[in-house]
Amino acid sequence: MNKKIKVLRIISTLDQSFGGPTNTIVDSSLALAKSGFKVDILTFDNKENYKLFNKIKVINKGPALGKYKFSLNLLYWLIKNKSKYDLFIVHGIFQFSTLIASLVLKNKFFVFIHGALDPYFSSEFFKCIKKKIYWKLIEKQNLLNSKGLILTNKIESKQLARTYVNTKGLKKIVVNYGISKPKFNKRKSQKKFYKKFPSLKDKKFLLFLGRFHKKKGLDILINSLRNISKKGIYMNVLMVGPHSEHKEEIINMTKINGLSSNIFWSDTLSGDLKWGAILSSIGMVLPSHGENFGVSLVESLSCSRPVITTNKVNIYDKILQNKSGLVSKNKTEAYTKILLKFHNLSEKEKKKYSKNSLKCFNNNFNIDNKINSLVETLKYS
């Protein structure tokens, strides 16, 4: 690439407690920078939360109002500075950012939808009605004014044909997606982790890492652990994620089912503590009802840790193909069976799953190896 293409990525926040997109955007941007792009990130975060990454500039223009993230400050900045960039990538939909992109950046922006059109959301009746109305009146036209929707896999693309809104006419572009191979000192990370969680030092435990939302299927996990306990088998699980009303519901569910001594709790972990948690675990659990990607699973695979998930996570086919974890339907009975199967694996079988996990990551989700399709999309758009 002779001339550096300047790209501005727009995302509501880089706060890692908000989950997948915030955890992958920096890795993706650094990989683009290595391929010759100049990348800046524009957020709705407060100015004092300014972050600086090697080769990536972060511009914070918050605060923004409400879940819709309304911000005249951001609109003014974008109008003033749009000429500095060749292309734009908006992360997320049903927010102010797609509206201003449609008005100000017409036909110069892509949109990463990050699972916002997952058919699962049709089960949230009132929210779904509001989204359908906004989609019909405003959002679909916003997206028709874009260069296309960027999707992370073919399964997500197929789902758009049966989701809760009409996506006919929208250009859909599937790109490789993932993270860079994490860089950490294993001994240092685990030492920090066990210092914070000394009660887990001599225990084998599974790990949940993410937001506490009904979509994650954590009721399935608790009910499955209860079923297993009736057979005299008690599996330890560390549950990591920010406080929410649903988290309190799951904590109470744990108590009611007599599992309090086997379930451990933490707020969001980042840096060495996060990697220490993954490295110290025996595997990652995600009994989700719907995930367009599943970043926590990919992070687990990158650390040679197998995953236990459902066929509602859109990377499940890669997990099965590489024998890097166990997959079931998003039902308690089915998930109980794969938890039991994982518990009963021999040491030889566990080592094989561990080896396959890293192989699965490198073959499918190592963004340093798999960034080319996004590079080509942006380069020839």
C-alpha positions, 0 to 999 in steps of 0.5 A: 500500500503506497499511500496510507489509508486513514481510518477512524473507528467510532465506538461508544466506549473502550471500557472493557467491562462492556464486553467483546467489541471493546476487547478486540478493537485495539488488537484489530486496529494494531493489526491494520496499522501493521498492514500500513493503515493509519487508525484512530479511535473515536469514543463517547468516553469522558475526556479524562479517560484518554488512552494511548496505544502504540500507533493508535490514537484514542479521541474521547468526546464524551460524555454522551446522553443515555443508552442512545449515546446522544452527543453534539460534541461528538457530532461537531468534532466529526464535522470538523475533522472528517476530511482527515480520514478516508474511511470510517468504521462505526461499531454498533447500531441503534445508537446516535453514531449510525445516525450521524454517520449516515448524515455526515459520512454518507457512503464512506463508512462501514458498520460492525453490528456486533451481534445486535441483530441476533434472532435471540433478541426477538424474545425481548418483546418490548425492546424488540418492538422499539427496535423494529419501529426505529429500524423501519423509520431511521436505522435501516436507511442509516445502514443503506447509506453505509458501504456495508455491514461487516460481519464476523462469520458466515453463520452471522450472515445467514442469521440476518435472513431470519432476524427480527427486522428486514435486512433485505438490500443491505450489503453484507461483508464477512471478514476474519475476526479475532484477537492478537496472540496475548503477550503475558508472563505466565508466572507473573500473571498467575502469581497476581491472580492467586494473590487476589484469589488465594482460595482457588490456588489448590482448586481446579475450576472453570471460568465464566468471563463476560457480562451478566445478561440473560443471553449468556444462559447462566441459568443453564450453567447453574441448573447443570451444576445442580444436576451434577451435584446430585451425582456427588460431583461438585465442579468449581466455577469462577464467575467474572463480570461487572455488577448487574441486576442479573448477576444478583439473580444468578448469585441468589440462584446459586444460593438456592441450589446449595452451590455457594461453596463451589461458585466464586465471584469477581468484578471485571478482571483485566490485564495480568489478572484476566490472563492469570484467571484464564491460565489458572482455569481448566476451561471456559464456560459460555452456555449462551443463547446467542453470540455472534462471536464469543471473545472470551472463548477465543481468549481461552483458546489462545491460552490453550484452554478448551471451551464448553459452550452451545451451538448458539455461539457462531464459532461453534463449528470451528470449535468442533472441527478442531476438537478444542471444546465441547458443544451442546444445545442451549438446554440444561439437560444437554449442557449437563451432559457435556459438563459431565463429559468434560469432568470425566475426561482422562488426563491424556484427553484433557492435554489433547483438548488443550493442544487443539485449543491453541491450534484452533486459535492460530488457525482461525482467530489469530488476527495477526494471521487472519487480518487480510480480508479486512485489509482487502475490504478497506483497501479496495472499498 
